[in-house]
Amino acid sequence: MTTLRSRIIAWAGRMYLARTQKKGFDLSRMSFLPESVLMPLRREGLNPVGDLAAVREREPVSKLPVPIAANVWLVTGYDEVKAVLGKANAFSSDFTNLVGKAGAGAEQNPGGLGFADPPVHTRLRRLLTPEFTMRRLGRLTPRIHEIVEERLDAMEKAGKDGDPVDIVHAFALPIPSLVICELLGVPYEDRADFERLSAARFDLFSGANASFGAISESLSYFRDIVKKQRENPGDGLLGMIVKEHGDSVSDEELAGLADGVLTGGFETTASMLALGALVLLQDPKHFAALQDGDDAVDGYVEELLRYLTVVQVAFPRFAREDLEIGGVQIASGDVVLCSLSGADRDGKLGPEMEQFDPTRNVPSHLAFGYGIHRCVGAELARMELRAAYPALARRFPNMRLAAKPEDLEFRKLSIVYGIESLPVRLDN
């Protein structure tokens, strides 16, 4: 099993390296996303581009000049984003709103929670919620710590002669991938496939069709997994739902739920682990603070989640009725895009929100979204981050970056922000 995991991890590394070799992109391949819409997906290093803050200060709800029949609004203010995401009755998230637009066909509906409205969303979330209670997740805690220690051992071995070690490929990618394997009950040997599919759907470099293609391929994969779980239910999330709910949940619904857990729990957590490590390493006092005890961990994790907000925009919302948000009239049928990264840096929350400060006390961040579509796996992500950051700092207290921050390569255009590689020297 160890040899198999090593081969899979190496494969995942090659996949990510291949992504870094892409040069440029053709906006004509993303004609449904004009430049004004792409701005919330761009960053300068760890920070959203300055234009996003300027728009938020000027117009927290601003109309985008897009060449389509419906009005499209960009919401960047914290209060305004919460108002949109909290009004499930006034805004629809249903995938059918996209059919015939953005290169989407009805057959590409990913199912799951993200693109569903009540009552379908309510019923499906009730299936998942019991599996994400602290009691159920508690069974994963020992395995999460085990996985973290395995990855630290692998890093120590790779860097024993003073060679640089890439945190992305050696640490950030394998941890959530293996945890999702445990949670879903997915065979380890299949991990490479779903890592690739999870990354592909959020990377807009290749255009909408490639993203939708990755979704379709992922659903096909999970349909096969669901079929096997029907025949022989395991102790993972899919097996437990089959045991408890049987035929009351369809194979298509189960595949959609599994796909949603994958996409919500792998790429996002991997990006947080890598980018969070970069933030900590840029200031030795932060890295040292996590070595001294567990008291500081929660504050660091929550501030990293807010500061980084790796899921940059929420799924689009479609107005069901005429209403007002932030003093702006939204008409029925209008499209609303909520910038989570913009909202979490809103100066109304406190001073110097563009800076990282783990001692600050602010209202709840929106890194996991808000309202009925708030990430169901938020606590699982926190468990992984709380386990990983202190363990990394304690095992390698003298770790330092092996590249200049300005030379690091970040994703150019992705719904989930991330970094392609993060080389470090362990210096133990």
Disulfide bonds with the S-S distance in Angstrom:
none
